[in-house]
Amino acid sequence: MPCGNPLEIDALDLNGVFKRRNLTIAENRLKMQKAWFYEEYGPKEVLKLGDLPIPSPQPYQLLIKVHAAALNPIDFKLRQNPLAPIDLPVVPGCDMAGVVIAKGDDVSKFQAGDEIYGNIQSFKAEGKLKQLGTLAEFTVVEENMVAIKPKNVSFEEAASLPVAVQTAVEGFKTADFKQGQSVFIVGGAGGVGTLAVQLAKIVYKASLVTATTSSGKVEFVKSLGADKVVDYTKTRYEEVEEKYDLVYDTIGDSRNSYVVAKEDAPVIDITWPPSNPRAKHSSLTVSGEILETLRPCLENGKVKAVIDPSGLFHFSDVIKAFGYIETGRARGKVVVSPFPCNANGYCNT
Ligand SMILES: NC(=O)c1ccc[n+]([C@@H]2O[C@H](COP(=O)([O-])OP(=O)(O)OC[C@H]3O[C@@H](n4cnc5c(N)ncnc54)[C@H](OP(=O)(O)O)[C@@H]3O)[C@@H](O)[C@H]2O)c1
């Protein structure tokens, strides 16, 4: 069933999606949406599904009908503890793919109807994080944070990419990684690891890509393009023969993993704080441009979105989806789809 057009959005407050101001329309004309939110920090059970006002875009923002969203560890870390400036209640979620429904007057790159994807949350931005995340039927985002969804990539696949791809790219940039160098990726099977392995091989043309994972995922990580896979349940870092031009640690084990780095070679740790003072922390840059740059590799299928075989959860099963990612064992990404069409029903994306 096709999604209805929810464009008749009247003046709802945006900034504070939870506070309405300057309303010029009658109460009964307010357009509401389904959204997951939490009003207190804690385990996944603090999440509630409720009705919230649909936001309207600021002059520099797009209003998006979300078709799919992906979860990231930061979504549950922020829910468990007050790690970053953000007002409660919070609608979690950074990654999404969807359709532009409306735009602010200063938006120049996108039109209503465009299929776009991106990470809507910038942790490097000044001020507070957005209260309205992607686990809602509608969200708002600055146009420079999103890109046109590549052809041949589904909404679910597109939603799985932004945070992981932006993080993977940033690590190689921070290390000043050069074509033909070798890289040892600690944790090749997770959201970031699966992209780091593929980008190392395809975009950065590494001479040797080795990644670690547990026994059941060795063939999977090889299938992503790793030249060698180390089963960490059987082999310790000290037993790895080669030394590498870069150690790219996605699991926060730099206190141990540095031993596979060549002398003076960079050690990148994407977790905070790194467990080794020698390691450089690398934090993602949120930008639609990074996604746009990778578009050819995504459209020709050389770089693939990786969704965990059990990792597609209906919008109504968001708590189960968090339960799954919080095991720390996801293979690639955990994605939420389909989303509701409107407050009364669901539709396929
Ligand atoms: N700095 C940033 O900007 C940034 C951005 C994104 C994420 N992060 C952080 O980076 C970390 C990874 O994120 P993610 O999205 O990739 O997480 P994820 O998808 O949840 O990672 C799950 C994967 O980690 C692997 N893993 C767990 N322990 C391992 C070990 N000892 N050795 C090798 N692999 C292991 C698991 O494989 P096995 O089952 O085979 O162990 C699983 O496939 C998180 O802490 C996240 O918060 C930082």
The ligand as a MOL file (V3000), in Angstrom:
LIG
                    3D

  0  0  0     0  0            999 V3000
M  V30 BEGIN CTAB
M  V30 COUNTS 48 52 0 0 0
M  V30 BEGIN ATOM
M  V30 1 N 34.1080 7.4480 17.1420 0
M  V30 2 C 32.9540 7.4400 16.5070 0
M  V30 3 O 32.5920 8.4450 15.8670 0
M  V30 4 C 32.1270 6.1760 16.5130 0
M  V30 5 C 31.1460 6.0010 15.5240 0
M  V30 6 C 30.4450 4.7870 15.4890 0
M  V30 7 C 30.6960 3.8170 16.4640 0
M  V30 8 N 31.5950 4.0680 17.4450 0 CHG=1
M  V30 9 C 31.8610 3.0600 18.4820 0
M  V30 10 O 32.5750 1.9930 17.8700 0
M  V30 11 C 32.2060 0.7590 18.4440 0
M  V30 12 C 31.7650 -0.1930 17.3450 0
M  V30 13 O 30.5920 0.2880 16.7330 0
M  V30 14 P 29.7670 -0.6640 15.7600 0
M  V30 15 O 28.6060 0.0930 15.2780 0
M  V30 16 O 30.6750 -1.2950 14.7710 0 CHG=-1
M  V30 17 O 29.2940 -1.7820 16.8260 0
M  V30 18 P 28.5440 -3.1520 16.5790 0
M  V30 19 O 28.0260 -3.2240 15.1980 0
M  V30 20 O 27.5960 -3.3680 17.6900 0
M  V30 21 O 29.7280 -4.2340 16.7280 0
M  V30 22 C 29.3640 -5.5760 16.8710 0
M  V30 23 C 30.5020 -6.4470 16.3720 0
M  V30 24 O 31.6180 -6.3050 17.2570 0
M  V30 25 C 32.3540 -7.5120 17.1490 0
M  V30 26 N 33.1880 -7.7600 18.3180 0
M  V30 27 C 32.8110 -7.6930 19.6180 0
M  V30 28 N 33.8700 -8.0370 20.4090 0
M  V30 29 C 34.9070 -8.3050 19.5640 0
M  V30 30 C 36.2650 -8.7130 19.7640 0
M  V30 31 N 36.7690 -8.9090 20.9940 0
M  V30 32 N 37.0540 -8.8610 18.6830 0
M  V30 33 C 36.5680 -8.6610 17.4260 0
M  V30 34 N 35.2900 -8.3070 17.1680 0
M  V30 35 C 34.4780 -8.1360 18.2340 0
M  V30 36 C 31.2850 -8.5900 17.0610 0
M  V30 37 O 31.8010 -9.6740 16.3150 0
M  V30 38 P 32.0060 -11.0850 17.0580 0
M  V30 39 O 30.6210 -11.5390 17.4500 0
M  V30 40 O 32.6810 -11.9120 16.0350 0
M  V30 41 O 32.8400 -10.8270 18.2750 0
M  V30 42 C 30.1180 -7.9080 16.3520 0
M  V30 43 O 29.9580 -8.3770 15.0170 0
M  V30 44 C 31.1230 1.0840 19.4840 0
M  V30 45 O 31.7380 1.2040 20.7520 0
M  V30 46 C 30.6010 2.4390 19.0370 0
M  V30 47 O 30.0390 3.2020 20.0900 0
M  V30 48 C 32.3280 5.2090 17.4810 0
M  V30 END ATOM
M  V30 BEGIN BOND
M  V30 1 1 1 2
M  V30 2 2 2 3
M  V30 3 1 2 4
M  V30 4 1 4 5
M  V30 5 2 4 48
M  V30 6 2 5 6
M  V30 7 1 6 7
M  V30 8 2 7 8
M  V30 9 1 8 9
M  V30 10 1 8 48
M  V30 11 1 9 10
M  V30 12 1 9 46
M  V30 13 1 10 11
M  V30 14 1 11 12
M  V30 15 1 11 44
M  V30 16 1 12 13
M  V30 17 1 13 14
M  V30 18 2 14 15
M  V30 19 1 14 16
M  V30 20 1 14 17
M  V30 21 1 17 18
M  V30 22 2 18 19
M  V30 23 1 18 20
M  V30 24 1 18 21
M  V30 25 1 21 22
M  V30 26 1 22 23
M  V30 27 1 23 24
M  V30 28 1 23 42
M  V30 29 1 24 25
M  V30 30 1 25 26
M  V30 31 1 25 36
M  V30 32 1 26 27
M  V30 33 1 26 35
M  V30 34 2 27 28
M  V30 35 1 28 29
M  V30 36 1 29 30
M  V30 37 2 29 35
M  V30 38 1 30 31
M  V30 39 2 30 32
M  V30 40 1 32 33
M  V30 41 2 33 34
M  V30 42 1 34 35
M  V30 43 1 36 37
M  V30 44 1 36 42
M  V30 45 1 37 38
M  V30 46 2 38 39
M  V30 47 1 38 40
M  V30 48 1 38 41
M  V30 49 1 42 43
M  V30 50 1 44 45
M  V30 51 1 44 46
M  V30 52 1 46 47
M  V30 END BOND
M  V30 END CTAB
M  END
